[in-house]
Amino acid sequence: MSGEIKWLRQLNLFFVAMSFFTRIPVPSWVVIDRDKLNQASRYFGLVGLMIGLICALVFWLAQLILPASIAILLAMVAGVLVTGGFHEDGLADTADGFGGGWTVEDKLRIMKDSRLGSYGALALGLVLLLKWQLLVELALYSPMAAVSALVAGHTLSRVVASSLIFSEQYVRDDDSSKSKPIAENQQLNDLFILIASGIFVLLWLNGVAAFVLFITLWLVRILLGGFFRKQIGGYTGDTLGAAQQISEVCCYLVILAVGLS
């Protein structure tokens, strides 16, 4: 009985993570609160894996009858529909805040503004264009290369972004924040489970690509953590979204540069 209860508790945490990152409905019996959201960060990588598999499936089916460029675009649309553009919104808000604010208070205030500014529009447009171009190049090389990149990119980027919760300080906003509730702390066992999901995906790639990806993403995490500390003293939900988008692009860059074979 105790084993079944533990299994149901972990399943509940996974659904909490899924409800946080996606628009996919979860069962009505799932209990969602701040404490469970903190613990659910261990499964953010697995949710990324699920999103990556959905995008990869859309691409694979579409490329059977459509050009690779259109199939990649449809896969990206699928990702936005599944997540509600959650991370893209964070990237745009972070670019607006960091680009337009001089003080920490100004940056946080701008990031809470629902309007899209010029910095956010530029960052969002350039990142989306770069992701599309990188994935198209991979798809032209091999459809399976694009499939692997989509799965790896969506999973590993969320592992990197979510791991910042463990080491960085959460920057609290006031009650007027438009952001969803966010995990504010992460225990060591949560971090280990999160990293394990990333290692599982890395093992799918060849040794060279996996090694270069690991080193690259580790450096990206260090640089982003330091940059966020310098800008606002820690992280917010928006900066985690920005970290995910940047890490995803880095995954595609490395896989295209190093190759999978």
Secondary structure, DSSP 8 states (H G I E B T S, - for coil): -HHHHHHHHHHHHHHHHHHHH------TT----HHHHHHHGGGHHHHHHHHHHHHHHHHHHHHTTS-HHHHHHHHHHHHHHHHTTHHHHHHHHHHHHHHH-SSHHHHHHHHH--S--HHHHHHHHHHHHHHHHHHHHHHHH-HHHHHHHHHHHHHHHHHHHHHHHHHS-B----TT--S--------HHHHHHHHHHHHHHHTTS-HHHHHHHHHHHHHHHHHHHHHHHHHHSSB-HHHHHHHHHHHHHHHHHHHHHH---
